[in-house]
Structures are given as structure tokens and as C-alpha cells.
């Protein structure tokens, strides 16, 4: 049990050294769920993942279909994030997609 006590002591020490803003963020997420000793994610994994490769291929096809519209390419990062989110069934991406489909339908009705 001493290992768990040591873990909690170190966790509390880190928390207490944080700024009030940082502490507030941790409390909002849930202190009990917070692991300050978790290894950071490798950003290269996001670039090389299957969803990233698939999303890049989908966007290339989209750009080609859209006639190489430079305005679209200026939002490449946002489009890539949305596409990856859709491929992973991320709730935020699905909500954005549902809104866009709804908006397109309602605008078509108004024309």
C-alpha cells in the first residue's frame, strides 16, 4: 500500500505546485482521473496512423473533385482533422457533419 500512498503524495505535490488555472482544469476533468505520470503521446503516431493516411487520400480526392480550389486548401489542417474525426467516429466531428448536412438541406429548401 505504500506505493499507492507515495503515488498519491507525489500527485498531490504536483497538483499543489500548479497554477490556479491549471488546478481548475484538472478539477474540471476530475482529479481522480488525472494521471500526471502518464507518458506523453508521440505526435508522429498521429501522422503515420491508418486514419491519417486514409484521411489524406480522401482529401486529395476531394481537392481533385473540387477543381483545385485554393480556398479549400487554405483550410487543409481543419479539413484533415474533421476527416480523421469522421473516420474515428469522434462525436465532435459527427456533430459538425450532421450540422453541415442539416444546413445544406435547410438552405436548399429556402432556394
Secondary structure, DSSP 8 states (H G I E B T S, - for coil): -HHHHHHHHHHHHHHHHS-HHHHHHHHHH-GGG--TT-----HHHHHHSHHHHHHHHHHHHHHHHTTS-HHHHTTHHHHHHHHHHHHTT-HHHHHHHHHHHHHHHHHHHH-
